Amino acid sequence: MQFESHIHRRTFLARSGLNLGAAALSGLLARDALAAPSGLHQQASLGAIQTLHHPPRAKAVIFLCLAGGPSHLETFDHKPVLSEQDGQPMPESITAGQPIAQLQGKKLLCLGPRKPFRRFGECGAEISEHFAQLGSLADRFTIIRSMVTEQINHDPAHTFMNCGTALSGRPSMGAWVTYGLGSEADDLPGFVVMTSKMGRNPQPIAARQWHSGFLPGQFQGVEFSTSGSPVHYVGNPPGVSVQQQRDVIQTVSALEEHRLQKINDPDVATRIRQYELAFRMQTSVPQLADLSGETAETLELYGAEPGQATVGTNCLMARRLIERGVRFVHLYHSDWDHHGGIDRFMNEICPPTDRAAAALLTDLDRRGLLDETLVVIGGEFGRTPMGQGKDTSIGRDHHIKGFSTVLAGGGIRGGVTYGATDDFGYNAVENVVHVRDLHATMLHSLGIDHNRFSVEYQGLDTKLTGVEPATPIQALFT
């Protein structure tokens, strides 16, 4: 049979009317020797880095993103001086010429922490009572109090945190990691994204935040849901039998294989790999989403609500994904954008987040997974030490000059507080950690030297950590 006309192939695909779930049957056909894969797409699980640069401490990453910018001053950075100066003018020496998002031209008054802090663990880490359950595990994680970033508005700040640049269209960190290391799961994506929302005004997170950019499409994040269908279009189309799908996909596979052999296009190989993966997901995803095998104690630990997209359910799902060999799980939990009503909304969003985060560390640890899983907890930036609004509507503006991030597992030392902001919590002044340094540290935990991990794009050797200096924080590792 000859497949000479491109238009015939395109017309066939356009008229077939079958979704990705149907196309996924090529995996079954491959196993039945009806669509034997070529060498170019057989090694889907292998990463670009065949020999790691140094012994890894972690095999996988869970990034719990507190989307919207949580206040470090109500969570992990205690500022007694700010409490003493509550309601007083912020010293101009601190704020003069500094980027202030929505407080330009307004009277800048100090706003002390809205919740008491106390010491936790043998390390004596000072943590807000908003995160008392996580605080009880203080000897197991590190608090970085000196994070800085470069983007003061949400979307570009997320892009910078996720991709190492504010330029849209670049690969996300999850895509970089799965590109470099591949995945140990052959029936699930190597990079999975889940979202949960509550609070003041949950903002949408654009899907490009987990895109693969200029890396092959197979490495982009796949969004899972814990409510409704876990993954769109993976199930069988209504009214289409397995045999009908088999007949169509046998032809589709033959067409794709012919095109691959003819032009050796990596995008074609990616499509074939994704068809195969999607078929396997028809079985693996329902099993993953079925929490009936979890004990009542585990569900209670997380505060998980099966079938509901909550932070507790998603953290439990993250553990289940890691158990199954998924390389990178990115959890977005919003909304932490507390320009107003900070007392009300922090009291609402912190308890379930605190519970879920503590449960995740506890559950990973007792299952022997914490040592080999790097857990990152933090937002795209912090909040100002100056108040915004007044009375019960008071809140905090965006802040990029100093905020906090928590790291655990993956060889990270426990009971450590690294870096510091000034007495007002405005500027990071000790052991400053840029977002690029955080990325370098994450890659280091995975056995990757960020300086040796690049892809040529538009004539440049492009890296997650960019062209500016970046340094993994060696002091954080055991």
Protein Blocks (a to p, Z undefined) as FASTA:
>chain_A
ZZfbfklmmmmmmmnopafklmmmmmmmmmnopaccdfklmmmmbcfblbafbdcfbfbd
cddddehiaafklmmmccfklmmmgoiacdfklmgopacfklgoiacdddddfbdcdded
jkopacdfklmmmmmmmmmcccdfkbccfbfbfklmmmmmmnopabehiacfklmmmmmn
opabfkbcfbdcddddedjlpcdddfklmcgkjacfklpccdddfehjfbghkaccehia
fklmmmmmmmmmmmmmmmmmmnopaklmmmmmmmmmmmmmmmmmmmmmmmklpcfklmmm
nopaehiacfklmmmmmmmmmmnopabdcdddddfbdfbhklmmmmmmmmmmmmmmmmmm
mmmmmnopmmmpccddddfbdcdfbdedehjlbccdddfkbccdddeejhiaehiaedjd
dfkomaccbhpacfklmmmmmmmmnopafklgccdeehiacdfklmbdcdddfklpZZ
